[in-house]
Amino acid sequence: MSGEKDLEQLKREAAEKAKAAALAKRKAKESGDVEMKPEAPSSEAPKPVEPKTEETPAADTPQAPASGNEDADLAKKKAAAAAKAKAAAAAKRKAMELAGGNAPASNEAPAEEADSTANSGSDADDLAKKKAAAVAKAKAAAAAKRKAMEQAGGNAPASDEAPAEEADSTANSGSDTDDLAKKKAAAVAKAKAAAAKAKAAAAAKAKAAGAGTETPAAGSDDEKAKAIAAAKAKAKAAAAAKAKAAAGGKAGDASAATAETAAPSANQPYLDKYVKVIAENLGDDVLEDSYINKLSKDVPTLVAKRDTYYKLAQFLKYNELLGFDYLSELHGTDFETHMEVYVHLYSYKNRQSVALKVKIDRDEPTIESLQPIWAGANWPECEAYDLLGIKFTGHPNLHRIMLGEDWVGHPLRKDYEQYDVEV
């Protein structure tokens, strides 16, 4: 760093001395005091002054008085300035060689640069700064390009010769600021384009490498559409199979298949208990069927025969092990082929419920009344009689509770036809 500082100092001193000499010469011409004489050939050529790196050169040549020797002093100063410029160029070339750049081909350009430096002064400093900045930018662009190519898997350029030449041409193109700015912008654009190209190449290479394992984006949409279509077709086929099975199979077979596949109910032990107690006390021919009703909170359900209905109801209430002392619900249903009476019972002692069913003839729907066993059967049986026409023998006061006694028909029957169309 100290060598570069000394070189800049030498340049500045040479420029100042050349300016001072030119100014003195111009003043002498204007005043007319000193008469310009043709330059006498010198017997000895002026010796170039060798630049010194560590110390400032000696006071060079003391200025001669403004007489006939002024031209000789001026020539000596020019020679000294040229020698200094050559030494500076040699030092710069050596620094560029150490940094990996290319040195100038000859010393002609540095000589001309020295003359222009001696004549212009501060312009030389600006040009050197611009040249250094251009070289730095070109090197940075080249490094970025090389790094991008290395990431993309390509080969980086062998050296920085092209960027160096580009920087030299940019710096040597002149002192015109607009041209330099244009060239800088062109260099930046070129570097960006090269980086984008390298990035695109890397992306293409990665895509080609992963083509065997990854599905393309366009193909993913097709695959998604195919999957959706397949799922819809599968659901449609399953629905068709289910409808076919429901239409062609029997209700008993479907319920048996459902019971086999479903998990056992938590109320199954209670149902087994009821069936066992009934069979031990009333016999095996009392019940027509028994099951867990999955559609009604897994309630244990007992289906009694027509002639054992009332006897079974009495047993469910008065048996000590069962004790269903509360009737919470009673209603009738028209199944078109037959009618059915449904009774829901609850045991406060055992905290358990049971459902009792019985099938009756649809044309002559008559069954024993449970009102003598559970007083709560009074109004539900009247409702079933009013809406379905089921007659409960033994009921103390069976009558219509919603419709009038002169109403024709029973509205909850499947074959009900309204008698008065205006109603």
Secondary structure, 3 states (H helix, E strand, C coil): CHHHHHHHHHHHHHHHHHHHHHHHHHHHHHHCCCCCCCCCCCCCCCCCCCCCCCCCCCCCCCCCCCCCCHHHHHHHHHHHHHHHHHHHHHHHHHHHHHHCCCCCCCCHHHHHHHHHHHHHCHHHHHHHHHHHHHHHHHHHHHHHHHHHHHHHCCCCCCCCHHHHHHHHHHHHCCCCHHHHHHHHHHHHHHHHHHHHHHHHHHHHHHHHHHHHCCCCHHHHHHHHHHHHHHHHHHHHHHHHHHHHHHHHCCHHHHHHHHHHHCCCCCCHHHHHHHHHHHHHHHCCCCEEEEEEEHHHCCEEEEEECHHHHHHHHHHHHHCCCCCCCEEEEEEEEECCCCEEEEEEEEECCCCEEEEEEEEECCCCCEEECCCCCCHHHHHHHHHHHHHHCCEEECCCCCCCCCCCCCCCCCCCCCCCCCCCCCC
